Amino acid sequence: MCGAVRYTIAEKPLVAGLCHCNRCRPQSGSAFSTVIFIHRSALTITGETAVFDDIGTSGLKVLRRYCPRCGSPLTTEPDLYMVKAGGIDSNEWFEPVCELFVGGRRPWVSPVPGAKQFEGNPEI
């Protein structure tokens, strides 16, 4: 939001989706988090970032990278990076093709038509 952190992504996302897990919801401040999955090597970050060590809904350790100046979430870092799509300057192309942790979907949120539904993280 503040522009202190910038990043570039050097390849097309592997997948784009919505995450309804009990960690992404509060981190996003919404009913779900909009994410793209990319390889670690495809992301270049400039500017100072901070990391919050967390345990994901999967039970595995994840790193949640954010801007220390404004608090904007940037990535969740398990094996692949999950980049928060809301922080991408031009994200009109974003169309979720999957939804993760759908058991945590809020009752007033409808499934995305045609999107694959997963109870956890998909195998990518």
DRENDO-1510 file (C-alpha; in Angstrom, 1 decimal, always signed):
<recs>
REC; n; res; u; v; w
REC; 1; MET; +0.0; +0.0; +0.0 .
REC; 2; CYS; +2.7; +2.5; +0.9 .
REC; 3; GLY; +5.1; +1.5; -2.0 .
REC; 4; ALA; +8.1; +0.9; +0.2 .
REC; 5; VAL; +8.3; -2.7; -1.0 .
REC; 6; ARG; +8.1; -3.6; -4.6 .
REC; 7; TYR; +8.4; -7.0; -6.3 .
REC; 8; THR; +8.6; -8.5; -9.7 .
REC; 9; ILE; +7.4; -12.0; -10.8 .
REC; 10; ALA; +9.4; -13.5; -13.6 .
REC; 11; GLU; +7.0; -16.2; -14.7 .
REC; 12; LYS; +3.4; -16.9; -15.1 .
REC; 13; PRO; +1.7; -18.1; -11.9 .
REC; 14; LEU; +1.3; -21.8; -11.5 .
REC; 15; VAL; -2.2; -21.3; -10.2 .
REC; 16; ALA; -4.4; -18.5; -8.8 .
REC; 17; GLY; -6.9; -19.1; -6.1 .
REC; 18; LEU; -8.7; -18.1; -2.9 .
REC; 19; CYS; -7.7; -19.4; +0.5 .
REC; 20; HIS; -10.3; -19.8; +3.2 .
REC; 21; CYS; -8.0; -21.2; +5.9 .
REC; 22; ASN; -8.1; -19.9; +9.5 .
REC; 23; ARG; -4.7; -18.2; +9.1 .
REC; 24; CYS; -5.2; -16.4; +5.8 .
REC; 25; ARG; -8.7; -15.0; +6.7 .
REC; 26; PRO; -7.5; -12.9; +9.6 .
REC; 27; GLN; -4.2; -12.0; +7.9 .
REC; 28; SER; -6.1; -10.7; +4.9 .
REC; 29; GLY; -8.7; -8.9; +7.0 .
REC; 30; SER; -11.4; -10.5; +4.9 .
REC; 31; ALA; -13.3; -13.7; +4.3 .
REC; 32; PHE; -10.5; -15.2; +2.2 .
REC; 33; SER; -7.1; -14.4; +0.8 .
REC; 34; THR; -6.5; -14.0; -3.0 .
REC; 35; VAL; -3.2; -15.7; -3.8 .
REC; 36; ILE; -1.1; -16.9; -6.7 .
REC; 37; PHE; +1.4; -19.8; -6.4 .
REC; 38; ILE; +4.8; -19.2; -7.9 .
REC; 39; HIS; +8.3; -20.8; -7.7 .
REC; 40; ARG; +10.6; -19.1; -5.2 .
REC; 41; SER; +13.1; -18.3; -7.9 .
REC; 42; ALA; +10.5; -16.3; -9.9 .
REC; 43; LEU; +10.1; -13.6; -7.2 .
REC; 44; THR; +12.4; -10.6; -6.7 .
REC; 45; ILE; +11.6; -8.3; -3.8 .
REC; 46; THR; +13.1; -4.8; -3.3 .
REC; 47; GLY; +12.7; -2.8; -0.1 .
REC; 48; GLU; +12.7; -3.8; +3.5 .
REC; 49; THR; +10.4; -6.6; +4.6 .
REC; 50; ALA; +9.6; -8.3; +7.8 .
REC; 51; VAL; +8.7; -11.9; +8.5 .
REC; 52; PHE; +6.2; -13.5; +10.9 .
REC; 53; ASP; +7.0; -17.1; +11.7 .
REC; 54; ASP; +3.7; -19.0; +11.8 .
REC; 55; ILE; +2.2; -22.5; +11.7 .
REC; 56; GLY; -0.1; -22.9; +8.8 .
REC; 57; THR; -3.5; -24.6; +8.9 .
REC; 58; SER; -1.6; -27.6; +7.4 .
REC; 59; GLY; +0.4; -27.8; +10.6 .
REC; 60; LEU; +3.6; -26.9; +8.8 .
REC; 61; LYS; +5.8; -23.9; +9.5 .
REC; 62; VAL; +5.3; -21.0; +7.1 .
REC; 63; LEU; +6.7; -17.5; +6.9 .
REC; 64; ARG; +4.4; -14.6; +6.4 .
REC; 65; ARG; +6.3; -11.7; +4.8 .
REC; 66; TYR; +4.9; -8.2; +5.1 .
REC; 67; CYS; +5.8; -4.6; +4.8 .
REC; 68; PRO; +7.0; -3.3; +8.2 .
REC; 69; ARG; +6.1; +0.3; +7.3 .
REC; 70; CYS; +2.4; -0.2; +6.5 .
REC; 71; GLY; +1.7; -3.9; +7.4 .
REC; 72; SER; +0.6; -5.0; +4.0 .
REC; 73; PRO; +0.8; -8.8; +3.6 .
REC; 74; LEU; +3.1; -9.8; +0.7 .
REC; 75; THR; +3.7; -13.6; +0.7 .
REC; 76; THR; +3.2; -16.8; +2.6 .
REC; 77; GLU; +6.2; -19.0; +2.2 .
REC; 78; PRO; +5.9; -22.7; +2.4 .
REC; 79; ASP; +7.6; -24.7; -0.4 .
REC; 80; LEU; +6.2; -22.5; -3.1 .
REC; 81; TYR; +5.5; -18.8; -2.6 .
REC; 82; MET; +1.9; -17.7; -2.2 .
REC; 83; VAL; +1.9; -14.1; -3.3 .
REC; 84; LYS; -1.0; -12.0; -2.1 .
REC; 85; ALA; -2.6; -10.9; -5.4 .
REC; 86; GLY; -4.1; -7.7; -3.9 .
REC; 87; GLY; -0.6; -6.3; -3.7 .
REC; 88; ILE; +0.2; -6.7; -7.4 .
REC; 89; ASP; -0.1; -3.4; -9.2 .
REC; 90; SER; -1.9; -4.7; -12.2 .
REC; 91; ASN; -4.1; -7.7; -11.2 .
REC; 92; GLU; -7.1; -7.4; -13.5 .
REC; 93; TRP; -6.1; -10.8; -14.9 .
REC; 94; PHE; -6.6; -12.5; -11.6 .
REC; 95; GLU; -9.2; -15.2; -11.9 .
REC; 96; PRO; -9.3; -17.9; -9.2 .
REC; 97; VAL; -9.2; -21.4; -10.6 .
REC; 98; CYS; -9.2; -23.1; -7.2 .
REC; 99; GLU; -10.3; -22.6; -3.6 .
REC; 100; LEU; -8.3; -23.9; -0.7 .
REC; 101; PHE; -9.5; -25.0; +2.8 .
REC; 102; VAL; -13.1; -24.7; +1.6 .
REC; 103; GLY; -14.3; -26.2; +4.9 .
REC; 104; GLY; -13.4; -22.7; +6.4 .
REC; 105; ARG; -15.4; -20.8; +3.8 .
REC; 106; ARG; -17.7; -18.3; +5.4 .
REC; 107; PRO; -21.4; -19.4; +5.0 .
REC; 108; TRP; -22.2; -16.2; +3.0 .
REC; 109; VAL; -19.4; -16.7; +0.5 .
REC; 110; SER; -20.4; -18.7; -2.6 .
REC; 111; PRO; -18.0; -21.1; -4.3 .
REC; 112; VAL; -16.4; -19.6; -7.4 .
REC; 113; PRO; -18.2; -21.2; -10.4 .
REC; 114; GLY; -15.8; -23.7; -12.2 .
REC; 115; ALA; -13.1; -23.4; -9.6 .
REC; 116; LYS; -11.6; -26.7; -8.2 .
REC; 117; GLN; -12.4; -27.1; -4.5 .
REC; 118; PHE; -9.8; -28.4; -2.0 .
REC; 119; GLU; -10.1; -29.2; +1.7 .
REC; 120; GLY; -6.4; -28.3; +2.1 .
REC; 121; ASN; -3.5; -27.2; -0.1 .
REC; 122; PRO; -3.5; -28.7; -3.6 .
REC; 123; GLU; -0.6; -30.7; -5.0 .
REC; 124; ILE; +1.2; -28.4; -7.4 .
</recs>
